[in-house]
């Protein structure tokens, strides 16, 4: 059966309508059709009356099947945009979310006032989204992306290459639960979006998150703060005197995170909300833990 690109788009949109709002169904159909054709959405609009090749029809059918089975769009596309950067993603890393723009903007803001050529560590980097966004905005920053997962680091390395930042951005395997490797040296700023989903919340995650995104990057223990304790215990020593720590945290965790920071000798400088007006990130300055 011969169909035009417009007819193929409408068929895809209708295929999503039983489970999606009209707006979301349209969004999914446009993005999938753009992906399987290799055309921008503007080009699709201009060429909507062209006949869709059979290979495109079959590819779209396959990708729709993955979405309808619950797989997130970002993994189907193999890419996602964050802070103006198009990033490669797969199931070895979390999908970058708008929530994380809060800590990213905070880190950029603080980094711009650091000494020349600041050293910045993005801990629990995943796709590298935060560190790469910082490097793209702070043009003299030298950024290290660190994660325990080799698979995640492979994704981060692809994104470094994709954005031509290999001259200033590097990757290293590091475990937040162990002392910072001495070879890392000292940093002017550490930024992190560590796992913070509580054990109870893990059971209630949407299926698309629970079944596809890596639990290692989500689960933060009974109260969601295990990785914050580990980071403060093991990586405070990797900050220069007066260095800045920027952290993302979950809804309602701000008081717990602030108490931990103060226990470890930090002074909270600023807390910021995300676009949903939820308190989401903190910047703190390391003064040194009492007795150290």
N, C-alpha and C positions, 0 to 999 in steps of 0.2 A: 504494500500500500504506500502510495506516494503522499508525503506530508511536508508542509512547509515548516520552517523554523518557528513561525508564529503558532501553528497548530500543535507543534511538539511542545512548545512552552505551555499552551493552554491545557494540553493533556496531562502534563506533569503537575501543573497547579491543581487541576481537578483530582489528581491522584492523592494529593496531600490533604485536600479539604476535609475528609472524614475525621482527621485527627488534629488538624491545625486550623488556626484562624485564617481568614482570607489573606491578611497581610503576611503572615508567616509562610503560608503556602506559596504565595507569589515570590517571597524572598528566596525560599528554597529552590523553586523552579528556575528562577533567573540565575542563581549562582551555579546550580548544577549544569544548566545548559551552557553557560559561559565556560565552565570547566571542560566539558566534553568536546566543545567545538574549538576551544582555544581563542574564542572571540571575546572582546570586551562587551559589556552590556550595551554600550552605545553602538558598537558594530552590529550586534544582534538586532537592535531596533532598526537600523538602516537596512539590514538584509533579511528582514523577517519574512519576506515572501519567497525567499530562495528555498529550493527543495533540500530537505535534510538528508544527508547520506545515511545509508542503512547502518553503517558502523556507529554513527552518532546516535541513532535511535537505540541501538543495542546497549551502547555504553551508558546512555541516560537511564535506561531501564534497570541496568545493574546497580547504578549508584542510587537510584530511587529505592531499590530493594534494601540497600544498606541503611538508608535513612529510616525507612519504615520499620526496620528491625531494631531501631533504637540507637544506631551509631551516630555520634555527633557529626555535624556537618564539617567541622574543621578537619577531622580525621579522614573523611571521605575526600575532601578537597586536597588534603596534604599540606595545607597552608592556612594561616590566619593573620589578620592584621592587628598590630598592637602598637600604640603610640606612633602611628604613621609608618611603621615598618612592616613589610610583608614577611612573615616568618614561616619557615618549614616546621611542621609539627607531625608527630605520629603518636601512637599509643604509649610510647616510652616517656612522654612528658605531659604535664597538664596543659590544657588549652589556655592561653593567656586571656585574662578576663579584664573587663573595664574596671573592676574593683581595684586591680593592681596598679592602675594609673595613679592612684593617690600616693602610694609609697614611691612610685617612680618619679612623679613630679617633685615630691619632697626631697628625694635624693639628688635630683638635678639641681634644685634650688640651693641646697647646701653645698654641693660640689662646686658650683660656680663661684663660691666665695672662699674656696680653699686655695692653698698655695699653688704656684705654677706646677703643671704636670702632676696632678694628684694621683696617688695610687688608690684604686677602688676595688673592693672585693664584693662580688655578687654571690652570696652563699646560698646553697640550695637553688641553683640557677635554673634547672630544668631546661627549657628551650633557649635560655639566655636572654629572654625578653627584657628583663629589667636592666641588666648590665649593658646590653647592646643599645637600648634606648638612651641610657646615660652617656655612653660613648659617642652616640650620634649627636648629642646636644652639647656635651662638654668636650670640645675639640682637642684639648691637650691631655685629657685623662688617659691613664693607663689602667685598663680594667682586666681583672682576673675573674673568670667564671668558674665556680667550684660546685661540684655535686658528688655524692657518693655513687651515683649510677653511671656506669660506663656508657650505657645506652643513651641516657639523657645527654651526656657530654658529646656523644657522636652527633646528636641533633644540634646542640649548641655550636659545634664546630662548623656544621653546614651553614648555620646562620651567620657566623662570623665571615665565612667566605662569600656568602650571598650578598653581604653588605660591604664587602671590601674593607674590613676592619682588622685584618690579621696583623697589621703593623702596630696596633695599640691594644688589641684584645687577645687574651690567651685563655686556655682551659687547663684545669687541674682537678684530679680526683681527690676529694677530701670528705671525711666523715665528721659531721657536726657533733657526733657523740664522743669523739676522741680529741685530744689536744691538737691544736693547730700545728701542722708540720712546720718546723723551724725554717725550712727553705722558703716559705712564703714571705717571710719578712714582715714588715710593719705597713699598715695601711692608714691613709688619711680618713677613709670612710668605708664602712661596711654596710651593705644593704642586703636585706633578706626577706623573702616571703616563705617562711618555713611551714611545714605541715602544722595545721592548727585545728583540724576537725576532731571533735571529741569522739570517744569510743561509742557513746550513745548516738551521736549524730551520724556516725558512719552507717548505722543501720537504717537511717531515714533518708539517705542521699537519693536523689533522682536516679532512675535506672541508667540513664545515659552517662552519668558520672560514675556510679558504683560499678557498672559492668565494663567500662571502657577506659577510664582514666586511672593512672597508677596509684594504688593505695599508699605506696611508700611516700608519695608526695602530698598525701592528704591527712593521714592519721597522726594526730598529735598527742595520743595517750588519753587517759581518763578525763583530764580537764582541758586537754588541747594545748597544754603549755610545756610539754616535755622537751620539745626542741628549743624553746626559748631558754629554759634552764641550761640545756647543754651548750647552746651558743654562748651564753653569758659566761659559763664556767670555762669553756675551752677557747673561745675566740676573742675575749676581751684583751688578752695579752697580745693579740695581733693588731691592735689599734695603737697608733702613735699617741703620746700624751695629748689630751684634749681632742682626740679623734671623735668622729661622729658615727653613730649607729642609727640606721633607719630600718624600721621593722613594719611589716604588714601584720595585722592580726584579725581575728574573727569578730563577729558582732557580739558585743557584750564582754569582750576580753580586755578592754582597755585598762581597767583598774588592776587586774591581775598582772598584766604586762608592766604597767607602771611600777607596781610594788616590787617586781623582780628586778627591774632596772635600778631602782633606788637601793635595793639590797646589795647589788653588785657595784655600787659606786658611780652610777650614772646620774646626771642631772637632766631631767626631761626639758627639752627646749620648745617642742611644738607637737601638738596632735592635730591631725587633719581628718576630715570626713571624705567619703567617696561621693560619687554623683547621686547616690540614693540617700545622702545625708546621714549615713551610718559612720560612726567613728571607726577609722580603718587603718591609720598609720601613725607612727611616732618617730620623732627625731630626738636623740639624746646624746649628750656629750660625756665621754668617759673621764672621770676624775680620779679613778683608782679606788679599788675596794679597800676598806679600812683594814689596816694591818698588813697591806702589801706594799 
